[in-house]
């Protein structure tokens, strides 16, 4: 009995001492007392044990915001535009006549021949003109004076986009593509072509492209047929550009291939006007025929030729000068085979006889097929390797 009393007394003393220690720590370290302390049982206080104190993570130092400046690229100066090529005084002139499409073709031709000093583009188009409204602008009346003034080497004509209107015939207004309308339109077209061909300059008549409106496209197809027939009858050249502005099914497209094969926008949002790439594409069709007709005059770098650089071009040698350096060869007649040492033409020579007959001769003449090679299905030799 006394042992139990003593044990209880000892336990009470230890408990009081523990409570007092906690009060002392709280008084000495008030900040630590605010931290979360895991509670321990009486047995853990008497005999120890339990979870050990976890190490506190080191305090993180505040990070300062660091702004990394990207190296700025030095602005590269854009290359200066190439200087315009000065045209020669006697440059060949390409006269462009017609409506707003012809005006676009003239812009494209300016770009196409920009580096050709021997070619000048003269644009005398009228955007709202046509062959129907001669009261607004009469090409049959105006064309002779324009040709006389410009004296072109080539005439480029593109017209008809504004001609989808009623036409006054004998005081009556005729609907588009009616019988009387087509007859009068062909008469006016033929008369204009005759005026253009009278100048003796080559005529390049550019066809019309497809348009977004199906009804307009149908009328344009009919006009192209009239123009093509009459131009070719008069000895001019009709340039068909239709395939360049439609898809594989022949339908109108806004976007298509440019002159370099890249997909670009060719038509404006209205489905009628052309973009810069579209104008250049029309000029590309005309350019091929124009360069063929102009020849060396359309070449680049003509202005760089001079007598000092190429004296043999501007002043050929006089007769008899450097005659020793000229090698002359007598012409060979068709009836003179002796010059090459032969006595007959090639076809008269007898075929050379061969001592070895070819497999063809054996099969055709004798009717004997060659032996099949070993291992093929028609080789019936047995045992294998024996025939």
ABEGO torsion letter per residue (X at the ends): XAAAAAAAAAAAAAAAAAAAAAAAAAAABAAAAABBBBBBBAAAAAAEEEBBBBBBBBBBBBBBBBBBBBBBBBBBBBBBBBBBBBBBAABBBBBBBEBAAAAAAAAAAAAAAAABAABBBBBABBAABBAABAAABBAAAAAAAAAAAAGBABBBBBBGAAABBBBBBGGBBBBBGBAAAAAAAAAAAAAAAAAAAAAGBBBBBBBBBBBABAAAAAAAAAAAAAAAAAAAAAGBBBBBAAAAABBAAGBBBABBBBAAGBBBBABBAAGABBBAAAAAAAAAAAAAAAAAAAEAAABBGAAABBAAABAAAABBBBBGBGAAABBBBBBBBAABAAAAGBABBAAABBBBBBABBBAAAAAAAAGBBBBBBBGBAABABOBBGBX
